[in-house]
Amino acid sequence: MSTFKRTIFSNLLNIHKSKKKRKTNHNNNNKTLKNPPHKTPNPPEEPIEEGHFSLKSCVSSKTHLIQPLGNLLLLRNQSSNIRDPGLGNLRVLSDELVLDVLGLLEPKDLAFLSIASKSFYVFCFHDPLWRNLVLRDFNGGFVFRGSWRSTYVSVFDLEKSSFSGKLVIRDFYSDYLFQSWLCASLEMKKEWLETDNIQRRGRISVEEFVRDFEELNRPVLLSGCLEDWPALEKWDREYLIRVSGDVRFAVGPVEMKLEDYFQYADSVKEERPLYLFDPRFTDKVPSLGTDYEAPEYFREDLFAVLGPERPDYKWVIVGPQGSGSSFHVDPNSTSAWNAVIRGSKKWVMFPPEVVPPGVYPSPDGVEVACPVSIMEWFMNFYGDCKKWKRRPVECVCTAGEVVFVPNGWWHLVVNLEDSIAITQNYVSRRNLLNVLDFLKKPNATELVSGTTDRVNLYDKFKGAIEASFPGTIDELTHKAQEKMELQKKPTFWESVADARVGGFKFSFE
């Protein structure tokens, strides 16, 4: 452990070892740790109250170490929570801050700290701590072993005494740690999947799509437009692994071989599963690019005038059940389409002027604060949508279907089963002016994404459009101004009812 970290912990880890009960007030009713951690062969059979939620079939609440704080209120002796005594001076910190402090430690330090007390055992076994270490140290070159901690231990020969065996912990109560486990263990509730209020269309013409959806900036689910895709028949696991070989794809902050990623996806049980989301998949495996083409509705893509300098725009997306994307707006004010090849996805979308509940964008739009996981949003905020006049647009998109996401729309997507999809962002004449306005914002260097040249992208794009399509920007600007004037102009009925023009009225007798 570094000198800096030793100094921190020498000041903070003043763990009281007295065997007498500590005098506490009603807000801090705890006991000191009387005995060191001990191994127990069998876990207690104390089921956690699950309410009206259903746990996944592969999960049991009986073997989980942590209980929600609400359960503590049901006990006569509310000083039973062992959390505080075992944390020493760190007990004044919230659970989240304790984990932030432990996140400064190296793996061996976490291992040794875990045997200091039962409390540190619980915190040091928090799997997201080990996830960060695996992703940092292995750079995607790992085989997942059921948990991130086990994955790390399987590669490095750490102290066996610090890692072997498993303790059974009773009387540890924490809402923060419990919710992390709960969000990873819950099935999607039936009521979260029932609403399907998106407009659905099959085999409509391009003109109908532009008039009824793209011009109006309205989402739609399209069917019957992927029937010629070889990917629909070919893209199963075996095929993708075979054609990809040792190629590594972008998975969160690392790159992994598909075979290793699928092995991870089969056994992972965590709140935020890693998502394979690669913008260079056709460069890495060119044959994949011949297995699909953009549906006819989305083939006008004006960003193409930039050639290789255009921002990232196409991705292959692979993820297990429960993986997905929390609420966001697509980059650079582009519109998008998302085609499901395998599996199914739940979509929740809000128009640009309606910020979803539980989502807090910064005033400049650079950052968005939202719940840690998708399941957390459904648990805590989905019900609020029922009270809103502006309800979200929702649907379940299955294999062979495409969702059109208009520019500026907030959307959340979660995989209901193991899924494979392709998505592309594009710029058509209908949203060209929006994209140009976005690219020239004062803080564009922070907002623009998917390119190494954020500073000059606006000038490059506008210049290329004017060279390739002379007069287009002026024409679209003129039409937009005319549309705004028409929206401002009162109708005949509004003008005759206006008191300021004499209060003229009709009466029928």
Solvent accessible surface area in square Angstrom, and as a share of the most:
residue,aa,sasa,rsa
1,M,84,0.37
2,S,57,0.37
3,T,110,0.64
4,F,136,0.56
5,K,33,0.14
6,R,144,0.53
7,T,69,0.40
8,I,37,0.19
9,F,13,0.05
10,S,86,0.55
11,N,102,0.52
12,L,54,0.27
13,L,46,0.23
14,N,77,0.39
15,I,34,0.17
16,H,71,0.32
17,K,172,0.73
18,S,60,0.39
19,K,149,0.63
20,K,161,0.68
21,K,133,0.57
22,R,61,0.22
23,K,198,0.84
24,T,49,0.29
25,N,94,0.48
26,H,150,0.67
27,N,121,0.62
28,N,49,0.25
29,N,46,0.24
30,N,12,0.06
31,K,63,0.27
32,T,9,0.05
33,L,39,0.19
34,K,92,0.39
35,N,96,0.49
36,P,103,0.65
37,P,36,0.22
38,H,101,0.45
39,K,135,0.57
40,T,49,0.29
41,P,122,0.77
42,N,109,0.56
43,P,55,0.34
44,P,26,0.16
45,E,119,0.53
46,E,84,0.38
47,P,94,0.59
48,I,10,0.05
49,E,136,0.61
50,E,60,0.27
51,G,56,0.54
52,H,132,0.59
53,F,43,0.18
54,S,68,0.44
55,L,29,0.14
56,K,41,0.17
57,S,119,0.77
58,C,84,0.50
59,V,28,0.16
60,S,55,0.35
61,S,7,0.04
62,K,92,0.39
63,T,77,0.45
64,H,45,0.20
65,L,29,0.14
66,I,15,0.08
67,Q,34,0.15
68,P,26,0.16
69,L,77,0.38
70,G,41,0.39
71,N,29,0.15
72,L,20,0.10
73,L,122,0.61
74,L,148,0.74
75,L,67,0.33
76,R,251,0.92
77,N,68,0.35
78,Q,74,0.33
79,S,21,0.14
80,S,24,0.16
81,N,14,0.07
82,I,38,0.19
83,R,24,0.09
84,D,21,0.11
85,P,3,0.02
86,G,2,0.02
87,L,0,0.00
88,G,1,0.01
89,N,47,0.24
90,L,0,0.00
91,R,59,0.21
92,V,122,0.70
93,L,48,0.24
94,S,60,0.39
95,D,18,0.10
96,E,92,0.41
97,L,90,0.45
98,V,0,0.00
99,L,14,0.07
100,D,85,0.44
101,V,25,0.15
102,L,0,0.00
103,G,46,0.45
104,L,85,0.42
105,L,4,0.02
106,E,67,0.30
107,P,11,0.07
108,K,100,0.42
109,D,18,0.09
110,L,2,0.01
111,A,4,0.03
112,F,95,0.40
113,L,20,0.10
114,S,3,0.02
115,I,96,0.49
116,A,48,0.37
117,S,0,0.00
118,K,38,0.16
119,S,1,0.01
120,F,0,0.00
121,Y,12,0.05
122,V,5,0.03
123,F,0,0.00
124,C,1,0.01
125,F,43,0.18
126,H,28,0.13
127,D,40,0.21
128,P,53,0.33
129,L,12,0.06
130,W,2,0.01
131,R,28,0.10
132,N,95,0.49
133,L,11,0.06
134,V,0,0.00
135,L,19,0.09
136,R,131,0.48
137,D,54,0.28
138,F,23,0.10
139,N,104,0.53
140,G,0,0.00
141,G,44,0.42
142,F,7,0.03
143,V,62,0.35
144,F,5,0.02
145,R,141,0.51
146,G,43,0.41
147,S,33,0.21
148,W,2,0.01
149,R,29,0.10
150,S,44,0.28
151,T,0,0.00
152,Y,9,0.03
153,V,35,0.20
154,S,63,0.41
155,V,82,0.47
156,F,91,0.38
157,D,119,0.62
158,L,15,0.07
159,E,81,0.37
160,K,131,0.56
161,S,90,0.58
162,S,6,0.04
163,F,16,0.07
164,S,61,0.39
165,G,51,0.49
166,K,126,0.53
167,L,18,0.09
168,V,27,0.16
169,I,6,0.03
170,R,136,0.50
171,D,50,0.26
172,F,0,0.00
173,Y,7,0.03
174,S,1,0.01
175,D,74,0.38
176,Y,89,0.34
177,L,4,0.02
178,F,17,0.07
179,Q,53,0.24
180,S,19,0.13
181,W,45,0.16
182,L,24,0.12
183,C,6,0.04
184,A,9,0.07
185,S,3,0.02
186,L,1,0.00
187,E,57,0.25
188,M,35,0.16
189,K,29,0.12
190,K,160,0.68
191,E,71,0.32
192,W,8,0.03
193,L,58,0.29
194,E,111,0.50
195,T,40,0.23
196,D,70,0.36
197,N,75,0.38
198,I,12,0.06
199,Q,64,0.28
200,R,97,0.35
201,R,90,0.33
202,G,41,0.40
203,R,167,0.61
204,I,20,0.10
205,S,46,0.29
206,V,51,0.29
207,E,122,0.55
208,E,63,0.28
209,F,0,0.00
210,V,26,0.15
211,R,144,0.53
212,D,41,0.21
213,F,1,0.00
214,E,12,0.06
215,E,89,0.40
216,L,95,0.47
217,N,46,0.23
218,R,97,0.35
219,P,3,0.02
220,V,0,0.00
221,L,2,0.01
222,L,2,0.01
223,S,43,0.27
224,G,23,0.22
225,C,29,0.17
226,L,1,0.01
227,E,112,0.50
228,D,131,0.68
229,W,12,0.04
230,P,56,0.35
231,A,0,0.00
232,L,43,0.21
233,E,151,0.68
234,K,76,0.32
235,W,0,0.00
236,D,57,0.29
237,R,65,0.24
238,E,119,0.53
239,Y,27,0.10
240,L,4,0.02
241,I,48,0.24
242,R,163,0.59
243,V,47,0.27
244,S,4,0.03
245,G,41,0.40
246,D,115,0.59
247,V,44,0.25
248,R,94,0.34
249,F,3,0.01
250,A,24,0.19
251,V,0,0.00
252,G,53,0.51
253,P,105,0.66
254,V,7,0.04
255,E,75,0.34
256,M,1,0.00
257,K,51,0.22
258,L,6,0.03
259,E,104,0.47
260,D,26,0.14
261,Y,0,0.00
262,F,12,0.05
263,Q,71,0.31
264,Y,0,0.00
265,A,11,0.08
266,D,96,0.50
267,S,35,0.22
268,V,21,0.12
269,K,113,0.48
270,E,30,0.13
271,E,32,0.14
272,R,114,0.42
273,P,19,0.12
274,L,5,0.03
275,Y,30,0.11
276,L,1,0.00
277,F,76,0.32
278,D,0,0.00
279,P,31,0.20
280,R,112,0.41
281,F,0,0.00
282,T,16,0.09
283,D,105,0.54
284,K,61,0.26
285,V,9,0.05
286,P,95,0.60
287,S,50,0.32
288,L,3,0.02
289,G,28,0.27
290,T,105,0.61
291,D,3,0.02
292,Y,21,0.08
293,E,99,0.44
294,A,20,0.16
295,P,3,0.02
296,E,86,0.38
297,Y,12,0.05
298,F,4,0.02
299,R,134,0.49
300,E,56,0.25
301,D,27,0.14
302,L,7,0.03
303,F,5,0.02
304,A,58,0.45
305,V,45,0.26
306,L,17,0.09
307,G,34,0.32
308,P,141,0.89
309,E,95,0.43
310,R,33,0.12
311,P,3,0.02
312,D,34,0.18
313,Y,56,0.21
314,K,42,0.18
315,W,29,0.10
316,V,8,0.05
317,I,7,0.03
318,V,5,0.03
319,G,4,0.04
320,P,5,0.03
321,Q,81,0.36
322,G,27,0.25
323,S,1,0.01
324,G,21,0.21
325,S,30,0.19
326,S,42,0.27
327,F,7,0.03
328,H,59,0.27
329,V,56,0.32
330,D,20,0.10
331,P,44,0.28
332,N,5,0.03
333,S,17,0.11
334,T,5,0.03
335,S,4,0.02
336,A,4,0.03
337,W,0,0.00
338,N,11,0.06
339,A,0,0.00
340,V,0,0.00
341,I,0,0.00
342,R,71,0.26
343,G,16,0.16
344,S,9,0.06
345,K,2,0.01
346,K,0,0.00
347,W,5,0.02
348,V,0,0.00
349,M,0,0.00
350,F,0,0.00
351,P,12,0.08
352,P,58,0.37
353,E,117,0.52
354,V,19,0.11
355,V,60,0.34
356,P,2,0.01
357,P,13,0.08
358,G,8,0.08
359,V,5,0.03
360,Y,145,0.55
361,P,48,0.30
362,S,33,0.21
363,P,148,0.93
364,D,72,0.38
365,G,41,0.39
366,V,52,0.30
367,E,121,0.54
368,V,61,0.35
369,A,58,0.45
370,C,48,0.29
371,P,17,0.11
372,V,84,0.48
373,S,2,0.01
374,I,16,0.08
375,M,23,0.10
376,E,27,0.12
377,W,3,0.01
378,F,2,0.01
379,M,44,0.20
380,N,73,0.37
381,F,50,0.21
382,Y,4,0.01
383,G,40,0.38
384,D,51,0.26
385,C,1,0.00
386,K,111,0.47
387,K,167,0.71
388,W,82,0.29
389,K,203,0.86
390,R,122,0.44
391,R,94,0.34
392,P,1,0.00
393,V,29,0.16
394,E,0,0.00
395,C,0,0.00
396,V,35,0.20
397,C,0,0.00
398,T,59,0.34
399,A,54,0.42
400,G,18,0.18
401,E,28,0.13
402,V,0,0.00
403,V,0,0.00
404,F,1,0.00
405,V,3,0.02
406,P,2,0.01
407,N,16,0.08
408,G,18,0.17
409,W,23,0.08
410,W,19,0.07
411,H,6,0.03
412,L,1,0.00
413,V,11,0.06
414,V,4,0.02
415,N,1,0.01
416,L,35,0.17
417,E,83,0.37
418,D,71,0.37
419,S,2,0.01
420,I,9,0.05
421,A,0,0.00
422,I,0,0.00
423,T,13,0.07
424,Q,19,0.09
425,N,9,0.04
426,Y,3,0.01
427,V,0,0.00
428,S,1,0.01
429,R,84,0.31
430,R,78,0.29
431,N,5,0.03
432,L,0,0.00
433,L,44,0.22
434,N,65,0.34
435,V,0,0.00
436,L,10,0.05
437,D,77,0.40
438,F,35,0.15
439,L,6,0.03
440,K,114,0.48
441,K,91,0.39
442,P,144,0.91
443,N,33,0.17
444,A,9,0.07
445,T,64,0.37
446,E,100,0.45
447,L,28,0.14
448,V,1,0.01
449,S,40,0.26
450,G,32,0.30
451,T,27,0.16
452,T,148,0.86
453,D,37,0.19
454,R,92,0.34
455,V,110,0.63
456,N,68,0.35
457,L,3,0.01
458,Y,43,0.16
459,D,95,0.49
460,K,71,0.30
461,F,0,0.00
462,K,66,0.28
463,G,36,0.35
464,A,23,0.18
465,I,0,0.00
466,E,82,0.37
467,A,82,0.63
468,S,60,0.39
469,F,67,0.28
470,P,107,0.67
471,G,44,0.42
472,T,10,0.06
473,I,21,0.11
474,D,108,0.56
475,E,92,0.41
476,L,29,0.14
477,T,51,0.29
478,H,106,0.47
479,K,111,0.47
480,A,38,0.29
481,Q,103,0.46
482,E,89,0.40
483,K,112,0.47
484,M,105,0.47
485,E,107,0.48
486,L,129,0.64
487,Q,132,0.59
488,K,142,0.60
489,K,144,0.61
490,P,83,0.52
491,T,78,0.45
492,F,122,0.51
493,W,168,0.59
494,E,102,0.46
495,S,41,0.26
496,V,24,0.14
497,A,77,0.59
498,D,41,0.21
499,A,83,0.65
500,R,213,0.78
501,V,92,0.53
502,G,71,0.68
503,G,29,0.28
504,F,107,0.45
505,K,169,0.72
506,F,107,0.45
507,S,96,0.62
508,F,188,0.78
509,E,218,0.98
